[in-house]
Amino acid sequence: MQSIIESGIAIIVAIQSMGAWLVVPMEFFSNLGTEDFFFIVLPLIYWSINSALGIRVGFILVASSTLNYIGKLLFAGPRPYWVSSQVKGLWPEITFGAPSGHAQNAMSVWGIIAIHFKKTWVRVAAGLLIFLIGFSRLYLGSHFLHDVLIGWIFGGLLLFAFAKLDAPVTAWLAKKTMWQQIATGFILSLILVLFGFLAVTLREDFQLPELWMTNALLASTEVPVPVDLNGIFTSAGTFFGLAVGAAWVMQNGGYQAEGPVWKRALRYIIGLIGVLIFWMGLGEIFPRGDGVMIYTLRYIRYALVGWWVAGGAPWVFARLNLSEYLKRSI
């Protein structure tokens, strides 16, 4: 393992020697692989472009985030700048390194978008984005090459699973009542939380080596906290909220993103205000840290975000005559 890390450091040092002019473009591409960015893109797709694709992007993003959270705890790998002062930590992180969440999410989300549209130019663009997002993580010193490769592999496996299971799972859920669908979503969200607890149990006694801590603090004042349960409650809450919203929408006539451009744009603006209220607004109100109450509030906060995206916002659009669907219920 040490030889892999040493060769990885050499690769990153070589890439970073290409010059500081790459910092801005690499930060740009890295931002295209963040969960925060996808929280902005997901509503745009669902509300204003294609609702069927949007809901799939939402669920595959949650699945990818959960898998990545567990994977990081299993591998417990360092960040390059944690282990070597030769590497510049241009994008500080507080979690473990492998697998790369940016690379994995990019493969999952941009991959499912490419599969949906089935157009050569979309697939080429998605492939280029996936590569550049992964490469940016190397340049910024946030990941080793093996972190990125594992992230791509995990994302690819998840994408394959979604492609195979999407149709049969959708058909199975269609036979269930709304409350059965919601109950299924809640149970699955609790299973995600259970997996998170099990993964944390493996690393609950982990002590960050002094060298890792010292080097990490050279790049940022934020102390690494690689073993933290908050991430799994984010994913589980979002999953449940999406499930509730999707089930409720289908019960009340369904939602489609068709309509004139001005309506699509207005839907996105109005909906995004709601996302910011639930996501950032409640984030300022609810306490942060650890503990049963804090985890519960985090679950509720992200469940509200998921519900708003999948169900709440479409209901508002219908009330404002910005959507042709859901009208039979209002």
Secondary structure, DSSP 8 states (H G I E B T S, - for coil): -HHHHHHHHHHHHHHHTT-GGGHHHHHHHHHTTSHHHHHHHHHHHHHHT-HHHHHHHHHHHHHHHHHHHHHHHHH----HHHH-TTS--SS--SS--SS-HHHHHHHHHHHHHHHHH--HHHHHHHHHHHHHHHHHHHHTTS--HHHHHHHHHHHHHHHHHHHHHHHHHHHHHHTS-HHHHHHHHHHHHHHHHHHHHHHHHHHTT----HHHHHHHHHH-SS----S-THHHHHHHHHHHHHHHHHHHHHHTT-----S-HHHHHHHHHHHHHHHHIIIIIHHHHS--SSSHHHHHHHHHHHHHHHHIIIIIHHHHHHHTT--SSSGGG-
